[in-house]
Amino acid sequence: MKQPTLIITGSGSYVPEHIVKNEAFLQHTFYDANGALIDNPPQDIIEKFKAITGIEARCYATDDLVNSDLGTIAAQRAIDDAGINPEKLDYIIVAHNFGDVPAGTTQSDMVPSIAARIKQKLGIENPGCVAYDVVYGCPGWVESMIQALAFMRAGMAQRCLVIGTETLSRVVDPHDRDSMIYADGAGAVVVEVAQNQGEQGILAVASQSFAKDGAGYLFFGKSSAPNTDPNMRYIKMHGRKIYEFALSHVPEAIKSCLDKADVSLHDVKKIFLHQANEKMDHAIVKRLFRLYNQKEFNEAVMPISIQFLGNSSVATIPTLFDLIRKKQLNEHEIAPGDLLVFASVGAGMNINAIVYRY
């Protein structure tokens, strides 16, 4: 007898209105990790950055909004799309990393939880709707989907709201070149238990944590600029280590998940990768196809949104999925029966993947 699975019955996203193009960083003064001034012209720094990451612009939340506001907007859109009564939700699971960070500060605010705040803002009264947060780095939304599946298979839930929301623009060091990567946004889905859907829904999942060696690859640290407040902390990363880690482990994790689902990569219509770095994502998919002895692949299998949305951490995959589901991203589209992969890598270091039949 097959285990119950979950199907996505509604999706929503919120892309902030404030668009910040690369030219906005021309007046920034950048320093390296050792505090030494990078004396290359800002234009050269930005052009090199674009060549590596693919990012031309990113979106920032306006000052009147915090992270839970973004998540609420995306959640309401998913609820409306699914056509459900939100009082019937069993769980609200919210992935994020820094909580609500008011504009002009870098202080994380997570008490009460972001999920509790979103539940309140949605006006949900039912105490049986349990709201909690997942802090798992950029793979947080995918991990939250895996948790929703576990609740459904345990008979603890029939319907869940899974949200990824973040305002990374509030925790970046303006003197660090990596600050140009980060962005804000939110994505959400309503998922419901499926007993008799054939092959529709989640077919397999995979999760891994490589904390022994990788816990320090992404961290909170002081500004790159000398003579700044040593008590102020910003998001920092060892980019080269993360790149090498992702290429070494993510393709194998995706293949393992496909093997569990007993399907082939050649049957996959779309791979929804965390939008961290266009060059890195392309290299991950290229290496994945090489695991199947295929040197080339059709790039239509790997939709990219980082060029104009930047890296909004946990929000990248659900936002990308929502845009494509609603035919709002160029020529990309998905249809019933399509085989999809969701996969992410991030702070921890954590990796996960889902094989999903749409």
KEMIBA-42973 format. One line per 3 residues: number of its first residue (from 1); for each residue x, y, z of C-alpha. Coordinates in steps of 0.5 Angstrom, whole numbers, plus 500, padded with zeros to 3 digits. Each point is the difference from the previous one (the first is absolute). Layout:
<rs>
NUM) X Y Z ~ ... $
</rs>
This chain:
<rs>
1) 500 500 500 ~ 503 507 498 ~ 501 505 505 $
4) 496 506 500 ~ 504 506 497 ~ 498 508 499 $
7) 498 504 494 ~ 501 507 499 ~ 493 503 499 $
10) 502 507 500 ~ 506 505 500 ~ 502 507 501 $
13) 506 505 500 ~ 501 507 502 ~ 506 504 496 $
16) 502 506 503 ~ 498 507 496 ~ 507 503 501 $
19) 505 498 495 ~ 507 501 501 ~ 504 499 494 $
22) 508 499 500 ~ 501 507 498 ~ 498 502 507 $
25) 507 497 503 ~ 504 505 496 ~ 501 504 506 $
28) 502 495 505 ~ 507 499 503 ~ 501 492 500 $
31) 505 497 504 ~ 503 492 500 ~ 499 496 506 $
34) 507 502 503 ~ 497 507 500 ~ 505 502 494 $
37) 497 506 496 ~ 498 497 493 ~ 503 505 495 $
40) 497 498 494 ~ 495 504 497 ~ 493 499 502 $
43) 497 499 493 ~ 505 494 499 ~ 498 497 507 $
46) 493 500 498 ~ 501 498 493 ~ 504 494 503 $
49) 495 499 505 ~ 494 499 494 ~ 505 495 496 $
52) 500 496 506 ~ 493 500 503 ~ 496 502 494 $
55) 497 506 504 ~ 498 506 497 ~ 495 502 505 $
58) 496 498 507 ~ 494 502 504 ~ 500 503 507 $
61) 494 501 504 ~ 498 507 502 ~ 501 503 506 $
64) 493 499 503 ~ 500 493 499 ~ 504 494 504 $
67) 501 493 499 ~ 493 497 503 ~ 496 505 495 $
70) 504 497 494 ~ 498 493 502 ~ 493 502 502 $
73) 499 503 493 ~ 502 494 496 ~ 496 496 505 $
76) 494 503 499 ~ 501 500 492 ~ 501 492 501 $
79) 494 499 504 ~ 496 504 495 ~ 503 496 495 $
82) 498 493 503 ~ 493 503 502 ~ 500 497 507 $
85) 498 503 507 ~ 506 501 503 ~ 497 498 507 $
88) 501 493 497 ~ 507 500 500 ~ 504 496 505 $
91) 507 503 499 ~ 503 506 498 ~ 507 499 499 $
94) 505 506 499 ~ 507 499 497 ~ 504 506 501 $
97) 507 502 504 ~ 500 507 503 ~ 493 501 502 $
100) 497 507 500 ~ 505 505 499 ~ 498 507 500 $
103) 502 505 494 ~ 507 504 503 ~ 502 494 504 $
106) 503 493 500 ~ 497 497 506 ~ 496 494 499 $
109) 493 500 504 ~ 498 493 500 ~ 495 500 507 $
112) 495 498 499 ~ 501 496 494 ~ 499 502 493 $
115) 495 495 499 ~ 496 502 506 ~ 500 507 497 $
118) 498 498 493 ~ 494 496 503 ~ 498 506 504 $
121) 501 505 494 ~ 495 495 496 ~ 495 500 505 $
124) 500 493 501 ~ 497 498 507 ~ 500 492 500 $
127) 505 498 506 ~ 500 493 496 ~ 504 504 495 $
130) 507 499 502 ~ 505 506 498 ~ 508 499 501 $
133) 506 502 496 ~ 506 496 497 ~ 507 503 500 $
136) 504 496 495 ~ 504 504 496 ~ 497 501 492 $
139) 498 493 500 ~ 494 502 505 ~ 494 500 496 $
142) 502 493 497 ~ 501 497 507 ~ 493 503 502 $
145) 497 497 494 ~ 503 493 502 ~ 498 501 508 $
148) 493 502 497 ~ 500 493 496 ~ 502 497 507 $
151) 494 503 503 ~ 496 497 495 ~ 503 493 500 $
154) 499 500 508 ~ 493 502 499 ~ 501 506 504 $
157) 498 505 494 ~ 495 500 494 ~ 502 507 498 $
160) 506 505 501 ~ 503 507 498 ~ 507 500 498 $
163) 504 506 500 ~ 507 503 498 ~ 501 507 502 $
166) 506 504 501 ~ 503 508 500 ~ 507 499 499 $
169) 501 507 498 ~ 499 502 507 ~ 506 496 502 $
172) 506 501 495 ~ 506 503 501 ~ 501 506 495 $
175) 507 499 499 ~ 500 493 498 ~ 499 498 493 $
178) 496 494 502 ~ 495 506 502 ~ 498 500 493 $
181) 497 493 500 ~ 495 501 505 ~ 493 502 499 $
184) 493 499 503 ~ 493 496 499 ~ 495 495 502 $
187) 497 494 497 ~ 495 495 502 ~ 496 494 499 $
190) 494 497 502 ~ 501 492 501 ~ 495 495 501 $
193) 500 492 501 ~ 499 496 494 ~ 497 493 501 $
196) 498 498 493 ~ 504 504 495 ~ 504 495 497 $
199) 507 503 499 ~ 498 507 501 ~ 504 503 506 $
202) 506 499 503 ~ 503 494 498 ~ 507 500 504 $
205) 504 505 505 ~ 507 500 502 ~ 504 504 505 $
208) 507 501 503 ~ 504 504 505 ~ 507 501 499 $
211) 501 504 507 ~ 507 497 502 ~ 504 504 494 $
214) 495 504 497 ~ 496 504 506 ~ 505 506 499 $
217) 499 501 493 ~ 494 505 501 ~ 500 504 506 $
220) 499 507 504 ~ 506 504 500 ~ 503 507 501 $
223) 500 505 494 ~ 506 499 495 ~ 502 508 501 $
226) 505 501 505 ~ 498 505 506 ~ 493 498 500 $
229) 496 498 506 ~ 502 493 502 ~ 494 499 503 $
232) 496 500 494 ~ 499 494 496 ~ 498 498 493 $
235) 499 494 496 ~ 507 497 497 ~ 502 494 496 $
238) 506 497 497 ~ 497 500 493 ~ 506 495 497 $
241) 499 495 505 ~ 492 500 499 ~ 501 500 493 $
244) 505 494 500 ~ 495 496 506 ~ 494 501 495 $
247) 503 497 494 ~ 503 494 504 ~ 493 499 504 $
250) 494 502 497 ~ 500 496 493 ~ 501 494 504 $
253) 494 502 505 ~ 495 501 494 ~ 502 494 497 $
256) 499 496 506 ~ 493 503 501 ~ 499 498 492 $
259) 502 493 502 ~ 495 500 506 ~ 495 502 495 $
262) 502 495 495 ~ 500 505 495 ~ 505 502 495 $
265) 503 507 499 ~ 498 500 493 ~ 493 500 502 $
268) 500 506 504 ~ 497 506 497 ~ 503 506 505 $
271) 505 500 505 ~ 498 506 505 ~ 507 501 503 $
274) 501 505 506 ~ 502 507 496 ~ 507 501 503 $
277) 504 501 495 ~ 499 499 492 ~ 507 497 499 $
280) 500 496 506 ~ 492 497 498 ~ 502 499 493 $
283) 507 496 502 ~ 495 496 505 ~ 495 498 494 $
286) 506 498 495 ~ 503 496 505 ~ 494 496 502 $
289) 499 499 493 ~ 507 497 499 ~ 498 495 506 $
292) 495 497 494 ~ 506 500 495 ~ 497 506 497 $
295) 505 506 498 ~ 495 505 498 ~ 493 502 502 $
298) 494 504 498 ~ 500 507 504 ~ 493 500 500 $
301) 500 495 506 ~ 503 505 504 ~ 496 506 501 $
304) 504 506 503 ~ 497 506 503 ~ 506 503 504 $
307) 502 505 494 ~ 494 504 502 ~ 498 498 507 $
310) 507 499 504 ~ 501 494 505 ~ 494 501 505 $
313) 502 493 504 ~ 494 496 502 ~ 495 504 495 $
316) 504 499 494 ~ 497 493 498 ~ 493 501 502 $
319) 500 507 496 ~ 503 497 494 ~ 495 494 500 $
322) 494 505 501 ~ 502 504 494 ~ 501 494 496 $
325) 494 497 502 ~ 496 506 498 ~ 504 501 494 $
328) 503 507 502 ~ 507 498 498 ~ 502 500 493 $
331) 499 494 496 ~ 500 495 506 ~ 494 496 502 $
334) 498 494 503 ~ 494 495 499 ~ 496 494 504 $
337) 504 494 500 ~ 507 504 499 ~ 506 497 504 $
340) 503 506 505 ~ 506 500 504 ~ 501 505 506 $
343) 507 501 503 ~ 504 504 504 ~ 506 501 504 $
346) 502 505 505 ~ 502 502 507 ~ 502 494 505 $
349) 502 498 495 ~ 493 496 498 ~ 498 497 493 $
352) 493 497 499 ~ 496 498 494 ~ 493 498 498 $
355) 497 497 494 ~ 493 502 498 ~ 495 498 495 $
358) 496 506 498 $
</rs>
